[in-house]
């Protein structure tokens, strides 16, 4: 493949963002929402925000994971990543 063809082929940059706070007025969550708005105007950038899932994620429990696998919010976060 020639270098010209490689230069014309654009790859999408995929970003997953979340904040560690569940508070609606969280400054970090606000920055992520602002970044999401900005990313919509940038070609080849996809920003997926999963802020809403943080409060639903359980503490790490390897025994539960081995018995039941990943479910609910954990599955959704893993899929986003």
N, C-alpha and C positions, 0 to 999 in steps of 0.2 A: 504494500500500500504506500502510495507516495506521501510525502510530507504535506502537500497541499490538501489531500483528502483528509489527513489527520487533523489539520487546522480547521477545516470546515465542520468537522464532527464535534458537536458540543455535548458534554455530559452534564446531566443535572446534578447539582450539589444538593444533597438531602440532609436536613438538619432536624433533629428532634430536640425540643426544649421543654424543660419543666423547672419549676421553682420548688424549693423545699418547704415553702409555707402554704398553708391552706387558707390563710386570711385573704379575703377579697381585695383589700386595699394594700396588699403586699407590694413593696417597691420593686422587688425582683420580678414578681408576676407581671407588674405593670410594664417593666422593661421588656419582658418577653412578648407581651401583647403588642407593644410598639414595634419590636423587631419583626413580628409577624406581618403587621401592616406594611412595613418598609419592604419586606421580602417579596410581597406580591408584585411590586413594581420592578423587580430585578429578574431579568431573563435567566433561565436555567438554575433558579434557586427555589427549592421547595422546603418550607419551614413548617413542620408539624408540631403543634403545641399540645402537650398532654398534662397541663397544669391540673385539670380537674381530677386526674387519677391519683395524685399524691396522697390524698386523705384516705383513699380506698386500699392502698397497698398495705399488706400485713407485714409484721416483723418477719425476719428470715426464720423459717422453720423447715430444715432439711427433711425431717421425718414426715411432715405434712406434704411437702413437695414430692417425696418418694412415694407416698401412699396415694395421693390424689392428683399429682401433676400440677401444672400451672392452670389456674382458672381466673375468671373475672378480670379485674383490673391488671393483674400480673400478666395474663395472656395478652391483653391489649397493649401494655407497655412493651412487652417482648416483641410483639408484632411491629410496633412503631420503630423499634430499634433494628 
